[in-house]
Amino acid sequence: MPPLTTADRETVSANFQENLSIKREGVSTLTKADILAAVNGLDDWITANQAAVNQAIPLPARNALTASQKNDLFTRISGKRYQTGV
């Protein structure tokens, strides 16, 4: 799976910034460019490590799940880890 397009990365960055603003969790030391760079770095890391993530899923789930289902599972796990502070 290729990385996000530039437009998609900019949308993620803008949505993240908006979410910080709504929650009043602004990070005054970061610029918009800093946040976009963080989005770019994480998206590049995901692209570079997608094979390792796929290999972490044991068989038979690795073969049975679609790419979309694997993404959903990964997102749920990372979200829960964030929520629980793990």
ABEGO torsion letter per residue (X at the ends): XBBBBAAAAAAAAAAAAAAAAAAGABBAABBAAAAAAAAAAAAAAAAAAAAAAAAABBOAAAAABBAAAAAAAAAAAAAAAAAAGX
